């Protein structure tokens, strides 16, 4: 009987100690200082090489165009300019500590922007190009609607006088490749003397095939354009050094816009 009582007593003690939360006894607190974080960020052409050299932490990279939790990562960056790399060190019981490194890519990757050629035509080979309404267009219809694959205004379109009255005749679109594929929409006053608002965003250009026709498109992200609130993806109907015609297709109809290079 005594053996049974002793065994029962030991079992109770073991149970009591096993219920004591492990977290209360072994919790780690605090954080690393930025000086304790060791990373390597190097550039070779259009490649950025990232390496975590801090032991015992969980790495998290934010390189602007994406994220990674690898100790080593290679980032392809086709845009010239200064780029910011953010690195955060995480660990059990450690608050995340973030450091930044700035790197410079010297040149745009010309091969990346070679196809389609709309990259360079829209941006004057990356340096930046501004487009304005083509007020010299023969029929004076600078934008309007029509059938889905139209090349000119077919149904309705305002006159130059209408756009002047609406106060949008001096609106401007600018595309450049300085550090990113940048897009800027500027809305000016009715007489063109003052800037009323500026919207900054980004753009992408690519080739698509629709109804057995192959053509380039441009996707505008994060900013508007004249007379439309959701530009999204537009067809490039015509693009030369001097002319830009964009078409926004919907089911069974479209809107079309005529611009020229600003002198």
C-alpha positions in Angstrom: 0.0 0.0 0.0 2.9 2.4 0.9 4.4 1.8 -2.5 1.2 2.6 -4.2 0.9 5.9 -2.2 4.5 6.9 -3.0 3.9 6.2 -6.7 0.7 8.3 -6.7 2.5 11.2 -5.0 5.3 11.1 -7.6 2.7 11.0 -10.5 1.0 14.1 -9.1 4.3 16.0 -8.9 5.2 15.1 -12.5 1.8 16.2 -13.7 2.0 19.5 -11.9 5.4 20.3 -13.3 4.5 19.2 -16.8 1.6 21.7 -16.8 3.9 24.7 -16.2 4.0 26.6 -19.5 7.3 26.1 -21.4 6.9 29.6 -22.8 7.1 31.2 -19.3 10.5 29.5 -18.7 12.2 29.8 -22.1 10.8 32.9 -23.9 13.3 34.9 -25.8 12.8 38.7 -26.1 14.6 41.6 -27.7 15.8 42.4 -31.2 19.0 42.6 -33.2 20.5 46.0 -33.8 21.1 47.0 -37.4 24.9 46.7 -36.8 24.5 43.0 -36.0 22.9 42.3 -39.4 25.4 41.2 -42.0 24.4 41.0 -45.7 26.0 41.3 -49.1 24.4 43.2 -52.0 26.4 43.4 -55.2 25.6 44.4 -58.8 26.9 42.8 -62.0 25.4 44.4 -65.1 21.6 44.0 -64.7 21.8 41.3 -62.0 21.7 42.1 -58.3 23.2 39.4 -56.0 21.8 39.2 -52.5 23.3 37.1 -49.6 22.4 36.9 -46.0 25.5 36.4 -43.8 23.7 36.8 -40.4 23.6 33.4 -38.5 20.6 32.1 -36.7 17.9 34.4 -38.3 15.1 34.0 -40.9 15.9 36.3 -43.9 13.3 38.4 -45.8 14.3 40.4 -48.9 12.2 43.2 -50.5 13.9 44.3 -53.7 11.1 46.5 -55.1 9.8 44.1 -57.8 9.4 41.1 -55.6 10.3 39.3 -52.3 12.4 36.4 -51.2 13.1 34.4 -48.0 16.2 32.7 -49.3 19.7 33.2 -47.9 21.0 33.8 -51.4 19.0 35.3 -54.3 19.7 36.8 -57.7 17.5 39.6 -58.9 17.2 40.6 -62.5 16.8 44.4 -62.9 16.4 45.7 -66.5 16.1 49.3 -65.4 19.1 51.6 -64.9 19.2 53.9 -61.8 19.3 53.7 -58.0 17.4 50.8 -56.4 16.6 50.2 -52.7 17.0 46.7 -51.3 15.3 46.1 -47.9 16.4 43.2 -45.7 14.5 42.1 -42.5 16.0 39.6 -40.0 13.4 37.5 -38.1 13.9 34.9 -35.4 12.2 33.1 -32.5 11.3 35.7 -29.9 13.0 38.4 -31.9 11.3 41.4 -33.4 12.0 42.0 -37.1 14.9 44.3 -37.7 15.2 46.0 -41.1 18.1 47.5 -42.9 18.4 49.0 -46.4 21.1 49.0 -49.1 21.0 51.3 -52.1 22.6 50.0 -55.3 23.0 51.5 -58.8 22.4 49.7 -62.1 24.3 51.7 -64.7 22.5 50.8 -67.9 19.0 49.6 -69.1 19.1 46.1 -70.5 18.7 47.0 -74.2 17.8 43.4 -75.1 14.9 43.5 -72.7 13.4 46.6 -74.4 14.2 45.5 -77.9 10.9 43.6 -78.4 8.4 45.0 -78.7 9.8 48.2 -80.2 6.9 50.2 -78.5 9.1 50.4 -75.3 11.5 52.7 -77.0 9.1 54.5 -79.3 6.9 55.5 -76.4 9.8 56.7 -74.3 12.3 58.1 -76.8 14.6 55.2 -76.1 14.0 55.5 -72.3 14.9 59.1 -71.9 11.3 60.2 -71.6 8.7 61.3 -74.2 5.5 63.4 -73.7 2.4 63.0 -75.8 -0.4 65.6 -76.3 -3.7 65.6 -78.2 -3.1 65.6 -82.0 -4.9 68.9 -82.7 -3.7 68.7 -86.3 -5.7 65.6 -87.1 -7.6 66.2 -90.4 -11.1 65.5 -89.2 -10.6 67.1 -85.8 -11.9 64.0 -83.9 -9.3 63.5 -81.2 -11.2 60.8 -79.4 -14.5 59.0 -79.7 -16.1 55.6 -80.1 -16.9 53.0 -82.7 -16.7 49.3 -83.5 -14.4 47.1 -81.5 -11.5 47.0 -84.0 -11.9 50.6 -85.4 -8.9 52.6 -86.5 -10.7 56.0 -86.3 -13.7 57.5 -84.7 -16.8 55.9 -86.3 -19.8 56.9 -84.2 -19.4 59.8 -81.8 -16.5 62.1 -80.9 -16.2 65.6 -79.5 -14.6 68.4 -81.5 -11.4 70.3 -80.5 -13.7 73.1 -79.4 -15.5 70.6 -77.1 -12.2 69.5 -75.5 -11.1 73.1 -75.1 -14.4 73.9 -73.4 -14.0 70.9 -71.1 -10.6 72.1 -70.1 -8.7 69.0 -71.1 -7.1 70.1 -74.4 -3.7 70.6 -72.8 -3.5 67.2 -71.0 -0.2 65.3 -71.3 1.0 61.7 -71.1 4.7 61.0 -70.4 6.5 57.6 -70.6 10.1 57.0 -69.5 12.4 54.1 -68.4 14.3 55.9 -65.7 14.7 53.4 -62.9 11.3 51.8 -63.9 8.7 51.9 -66.6 7.2 55.2 -65.4 4.0 56.8 -66.6 2.8 60.3 -65.8 -0.6 61.9 -66.6 -0.7 65.7 -66.3 -4.0 67.7 -66.3 -3.5 71.4 -67.1 -5.8 74.4 -66.8 -8.1 75.3 -69.7 -5.5 77.7 -71.1 -2.5 75.4 -70.5 -0.7 77.8 -68.2 -1.0 75.9 -65.0 -0.8 72.2 -63.8 -4.0 71.3 -62.1 -3.1 67.7 -61.1 -0.3 65.1 -61.7 -0.8 61.3 -61.5 2.2 59.0 -61.5 2.0 55.3 -62.3 3.7 52.6 -64.3 3.3 50.9 -67.7 4.0 47.7 -69.5 4.0 47.0 -73.2 3.7 43.7 -74.9 2.4 42.0 -78.1 -1.0 40.3 -78.3 -3.1 38.5 -81.0 -6.8 39.1 -81.3 -9.2 38.1 -84.1 -6.1 36.9 -86.1 -4.5 40.3 -85.8 -1.2 40.8 -84.0 -0.4 44.2 -82.5 1.2 45.8 -79.5 -0.6 46.8 -76.3 0.3 49.1 -73.4 -1.0 48.6 -69.8 -1.2 51.7 -67.7 -1.1 51.1 -63.9 -1.9 53.4 -61.1 -2.8 56.6 -63.0 -5.4 57.8 -65.4 -5.5 59.4 -68.9 -7.6 62.0 -70.6 -11.3 61.3 -70.7 -11.2 57.8 -69.1 -11.1 56.8 -65.5 -9.9 53.2 -65.9 -7.3 53.1 -68.7 -6.2 49.5 -68.0 -4.8 47.8 -71.1 -5.1 49.6 -74.5 -4.2 48.6 -78.0 -1.5 50.5 -79.8 -3.2 51.1 -83.1 -0.4 53.3 -84.4 3.0 54.3 -83.0 5.7 56.3 -84.7 8.2 58.9 -83.6 5.4 61.5 -84.1 2.0 59.7 -83.7 0.4 57.6 -81.0 -3.1 56.1 -81.4 -4.6 54.1 -78.5 -7.8 52.0 -78.6 -9.6 50.7 -75.5 -11.8 47.7 -76.5 -14.9 46.5 -74.8 -17.5 43.9 -75.9 -18.7 45.1 -79.3 -17.4 48.6 -79.1 -14.3 50.7 -78.3 -12.9 54.1 -77.5 -10.0 55.5 -79.5 -7.5 58.4 -78.7 -5.2 60.3 -81.0 -2.0 61.9 -79.7 1.2 63.4 -81.1 4.7 63.9 -79.8 5.0 67.2 -77.9 7.5 69.6 -79.5 
